[in-house]
């Protein structure tokens, strides 16, 4: 090789080395500048990594309680073309707020003060779902109560990293309130009469249900299974979890099956408490079915395609708040619906004035219920300019998913090892037949045997893997955002789940409904407000509407209500006691009939208090990441 050639190659190598250094220098400058632009009021400790023309910024979002790491793409293209993109999973209530066009001011650091909403096909489909299956919100609706919050999940199961307190839900403008509906899925009573007969009336377990043994909420330390006894036998029964796939035909025959179950209860073949699982809101057939559109919604989602594990039913026996404790009891079956989540992108202007010319989506053309998959068709959004000032945002709905969450029984059915360990413990109990005894809190009630099960009826754990999520309707990914005629490539980064928490402390109390012969019980409001300790026990009087035939008292908060006595009094008459020493656990409801002669000009008198429970944390984001994230 000649000296000239060697010298030339050396020069090229030097130039290449200098070019690489220059690029690295620019990246450092970009990162430093981006970090300096981070909003110190809401984030700190931001780190960045280059993704094409945009930077992935990991921010520590400070909330009212705690903090949560957020992922955001920042695209500092130029002083006039800079923007950021973050992704959020909205749960059912947050999605409902999106469709109503309402955002609480507490969320402005996440979605902006008054975000614009792109009404694409995903938005239109979500709007149809909320309008068809949502519950109309009124001024006294539960959703509008004070001391509520949103939660941001962490990467750990069943843990909240941050809580954002709501600020003005009780002051929603009338024009918004008039059109607002809220979608909320609830576990459904399952009227499987043959299975209930076997479960309640025999010493066997239903053969058409699989069996497993739940270990995730009970503590068995200190129980000597080899010795046996009442506690060991109670564990042997209450820790059984029956499970079965629900097919389309079972859902379509639901109301026929309800009639058969009602007839069996009317004939005193079965009792109310022997048929309705504690998972279902309500302690009788009527209250368990009140205002629950979940059944129709699940049938709608599965109309064109019904995956085998789309819906799962469960059965169990419940005594007290946990396995092995005293308290109320329930035996029953329930259907666990999937919960609705909506993925949205939040595009925020970082420049003083930003004009977005359009978007390019990658679209999945299949709209029926299906497993998550990547789209295959590139589609240009309709042309039009979106003008944003610095800090203003636009929300883009991207897809709808129906999910089972990590704390749901459905996703815990695959826990074979723990279930086998518990099964082995149960099999070591010397008794040939196990008895579940109910020891009431009230001295006026006698102890009794609820269930008896033969040891030979127990089967080895039958586990099942269940898909976490299914996509429904149109599904989009943003491929690029067009700014001033230029297409800027973006990608989906791990979304943050935003979950409505409801009550988080402060003013809390049971809810009172009345049945006056109209189509469904009517909410009267809260009772025993502020009586959150025995020392604060109070007596409260409520005037009932004319024609009231019965009242429902529902405990929807994480608390236990203790009703010392419930009385009714006709105008000018003496109080008549209709119930004493009632205990309502979370998600329980009881109906109390009003005597025939006391249904006009009647006052309801309640005496009691409630006890708040420890705050229960929400779903894990590990299952809420989009299908493209690992």
Secondary structure, DSSP 8 states (H G I E B T S, - for coil): --HHHHHHHHHHHHHHHHHHHHHHHHHHHHHHHHHHHS-TTTEEEEEEEEETTEEEEEEEEE-SEEEEEEEEEEE--STTT-EEEEEEEE-HHHHHHHHHT---GGGHHHH-SS-EEE--HHHHHHHHHHHHH-EE--TT-GGG-SSEEEEEE-SSTT-EEEEEE-S-GGG--HHHHTT-EE-----EE---HHHHHHHHHSSS--TTSEEEE--TT---TT--TTT--HHHHHHHHHTEEEEEE--HHHHHTHHHHHHHHHHHHHTTSS-GGGTB-TTSS-SSHHHHHTT-THHHHHHHHTSS---TTSSEEEEEEEESSSTT--S-EEEEEEEE--EEEEEEEEEEE-SSEEEEEEEEEEEE---SSB------EEEE-----EEEETT-EEEEEEEEEEE--TTSGGGGTT-HHHHHHHHHHHHT---SEEEEEE--SSTTS--EEEEEEEGGG----------SEEEES-EEEEEEEEETTEEEE------EEEEEEEE-SSS---EEEEESSSSS-EEEEE-STT--SGGG-EEEEEE--TT--EEEEEE-SSEEEEEEEEEEEETTS--EEEEEEEEE-TTEEEEEE--GGGSSSEEEEEEEEEEE--------GGGTS-TT--
